[in-house]
Amino acid sequence: MKSTKPYLIRAIHEWCADQGFTPYLAVKVDATTRVPREFVKDGEIVLNVGLEATHQLLMGNEEITFQARFGGRPFPVVVPVGRVAAIYASENGEGMAFEVSDLPVEAEVDAPSAAEPEAGDAAAEAPARPERAATRPVLTRVK
């Protein structure tokens, strides 16, 4: 089943635009994230993704891409949806926060459960029960 995260990101972005607010993305930066590294602090970057601040903004199911100016220089930005920690309006802080996974989006959907025990494990004797995916986003109001 596909993640709801990219749909929720697009919905909050649209809500911000409708209200006249400026949408910001909080992103956990890793090797799959293409952002100017000099603006990354403590492994995170906050990006203005308002229509006035971006050029060719594409918010897909797997990644968010656009061009923006950093220090007056244009830079192509690529953010995997799995690395988005939050999207919120800068004016009032309302938005949504997400869990950030270390797996690519494709691996989140297709990966076997990390809780599969090996033979001989104490957990192997526990009765089987359906478990929620660890990569499922948690809905939180950001203020």
KEZA-523818 format. One record per residue (C-alpha): z, x, y; residue in one letter; residue number from 1. Coordinates in steps of 0.02 Angstrom, whole numbers. Layout:
<nodes>
        z        x        y   residuo   num
        Z        X        Y         a   NUM
...
</nodes>
This chain:
<nodes>
        z        x        y   residuo   num
        0        0        0         m     1
      -44       64      173         k     2
       92      107      296         s     3
      129      -11      441         t     4
      169      137      555         k     5
       -5      159      634         p     6
      -16      -28      667         y     7
      155      -31      750         l     8
      110      121      856         i     9
      -49       34      917         r    10
       48     -127      950         a    11
      180      -40     1057         i    12
       42       55     1148         h    13
      -48     -108     1187         e    14
      115     -191     1242         w    15
      148      -46     1362         c    16
      -27      -62     1436         a    17
       -8     -251     1456         d    18
      159     -229     1546         q    19
       94      -90     1659         g    20
      209       38     1575         f    21
      168      217     1525         t    22
      174      243     1336         p    23
      246      407     1273         y    24
      240      479     1097         l    25
      380      589     1031         a    26
      303      702      899         v    27
      382      822      774         k    28
      265      971      780         v    29
      211     1064      623         d    30
       55     1157      564         a    31
      -44      994      549         t    32
      -12      948      731         t    33
     -132     1013      862         r    34
      -44     1024     1030         v    35
      -22     1164     1157         p    36
      122     1263     1082         r    37
      190     1320     1251         e    38
      246     1140     1284         f    39
      337     1121     1117         v    40
      528     1125     1130         k    41
      640     1129      977         d    42
      494     1082      866         g    43
      454      926      965         e    44
      336      873     1103         i    45
      328      716     1208         v    46
      152      659     1254         l    47
       95      536     1386         n    48
      -33      429     1292         v    49
      -69      312     1437         g    50
     -252      270     1466         l    51
     -248      364     1633         e    52
     -179      523     1553         a    53
     -294      531     1403         t    54
     -481      544     1374         h    55
     -565      478     1216         q    56
     -402      410     1144         l    57
     -422      358      962         l    58
     -271      287      872         m    59
     -322      284      690         g    60
     -224      249      532         n    61
     -207      433      488         e    62
     -209      524      655         e    63
     -206      501      843         i    64
     -333      604      939         t    65
     -370      625     1124         f    66
     -401      752     1259         q    67
     -273      782     1395         a    68
     -234      908     1531         r    69
      -89     1026     1508         f    70
      -53     1138     1656         g    71
     -221     1087     1730         g    72
     -319     1140     1575         r    73
     -402     1016     1455         p    74
     -340     1021     1275         f    75
     -395      922     1121         p    76
     -241      845     1040         v    77
     -228      792      857         v    78
      -67      709      796         v    79
      -51      649      616         p    80
       29      476      617         v    81
      161      539      496         g    82
      225      661      629         r    83
      257      526      761         v    84
      444      506      786         a    85
      436      370      920         a    86
      328      275     1043         i    87
      411      204     1198         y    88
      384      151     1378         a    89
      439      289     1497         s    90
      493      162     1629         e    91
      627       74     1525         n    92
      638      169     1359         g    93
      592       17     1255         e    94
      490       53     1100         g    95
      509      101      919         m    96
      570      253      823         a    97
      509      307      652         f    98
      562      422      512         e    99
      455      578      510         v   100
      394      634      341         s   101
      343      808      291         d   102
      203      741      182         l   103
       27      701      241         p   104
      -10      514      254         v   105
     -119      517       97         e   106
       20      600       -2         a   107
      147      471       58         e   108
       46      331      -19         v   109
       -5      418     -180         d   110
      146      530     -213         a   111
      255      489     -364         p   112
      436      449     -329         s   113
      539      603     -290         a   114
      680      524     -390         a   115
      591      539     -558         e   116
      718      632     -666         p   117
      675      751     -805         e   118
      734      726     -982         a   119
      916      775     -999         g   120
      962      732     -819         d   121
     1112      618     -797         a   122
     1006      507     -685         a   123
      881      485     -828         a   124
     1006      376     -919         e   125
     1029      257     -773         a   126
      939       90     -788         p   127
      768       83     -707         a   128
      762      -11     -543         r   129
      633      -22     -406         p   130
      671       92     -260         e   131
      610       85      -81         r   132
      493      223      -29         a   133
      582      360       68         a   134
      436      369      189         t   135
      451      190      246         r   136
      480      179      435         p   137
      643      112      502         v   138
      632       -7      648         l   139
      744       50      790         t   140
      748        4      972         r   141
      735      160     1079         v   142
      830      160     1244         k   143
</nodes>
